[in-house]
């Protein structure tokens, strides 16, 4: 399933990126806002029986198996977690991300066995 991009009423942010999948570890979602936004929040709903990681990169294109993420967010098994970035985190070039069951970076990324939903608020 492709990511959806919606508008959020200010002052929360301009973008709400929402993605639900279990196969995003292979290709990732690249340059989802088309800009270099500021991230304010990332909420992860993990339906897996084991932990997953959302890896975020500040590039307009990524290869999950070889790129080292700028940010790595952890979601325990069968949980929903929300990361709030007070004041926002400016993204350098573009906002790209992938979801994986593999903690290590720069190696083949494991595909979660069940769905994971990622929601990012950015401006």
N, C-alpha and C positions, 0 to 999 in steps of 0.2 A: 504494500500500500504506500502510495506517495504521501509526503507531508502535505498538510494544508496550511495556508497562510491567511490569517484574518487580521482585521484591524481591531485595536483595543482603544477604548475611550481614554483620553489623557486624564490624569497625568501618569497612569500606570505604564504605558508604553504604546508604541505604534504597531508592534507586531506581536501576534500570538502564534508561535509555531507549534503545531501539534502533530505527533507521529505515533502510530501504533503498529508494531511489527515484531517479528521474532527473527527477521533475516537481514536487518540493517547492518550487521557486522561485516557482511561481505563487501558492500560498496559504499556505505555511508550516505548521508544526505549532505549535499554540497551547496554552499553559498545560498542558504535557504531564504535570506532576506533580500539578496541582490545588492546589499549595501554593507558597510562596516558599522554595525549597530553597537549599542551599549546593552549588555545583558543585565536584567534585574532579578530574574527568578527562573529556576528550573525545577519542575516537579516531575518525579519519576514514579510510575506505578508499575511495580514488578510482580507479575503473576507466576513467576518461576519458583521452584522449590529450592533454588540456590541463588546466591547473590549475582547481580549484574552491575556493569559499569557503563556510564555514559561518558564518552570521551569527546571533548570539544576541541576543535582546531580553528585557528584564526586565519585559515587559508580559503581561497575560492575553489580549491579542488583538493581532495584527499584520497589516499589509498590506505584504508585502515590497517593493513598488514605491515606497512612500512613507515607511516607517519607517526611521530611522537606527539600526543595531544598536548595542548596548552593547559587544559583542565581535565581532571578525571574525577567524576562524581560517582559515589557508591550508593547502591540501593540493596539493602538486605533482602533475603528471600521473603516472598509473599508480603510485601510492604509497599507503602506509599511514603516517599520522603520529599521534602521541599527544601531547596537551597535558595536562600535569599541573599542577594549581593547588595548590601547597603550602599547607596550612592551609585550603584551600577559598576559594571566592568566593561570598559571600552574594548571592542574587538578591533584588531589592527586592520585586517584586509577583508575578510568575509567570515561568515558563521557557518561552519560545517561540523557535523557530529555523526557518531555511530554508537550503537549499543552492542555490548559484548559480554560474554561470560568470562573473558580472559582479563586478569588484572594487569599482566605484563603488556608493554607497548613495543611496537617495532617487530612484532611476530604475528603469525597467523592468528586471527581473532576467532574465538569460539562463538558459535551461534547459540543464543539462548533457546531453551527447549519450549518455552511458552511466550506469550505476548508480553511486550513491555510498551507502556505509553510514556512518551516524553512530551512535556509542554514547557516551552521557553517563552518568557515575556521579555521583549527587547524593544529598543527605540533607536 
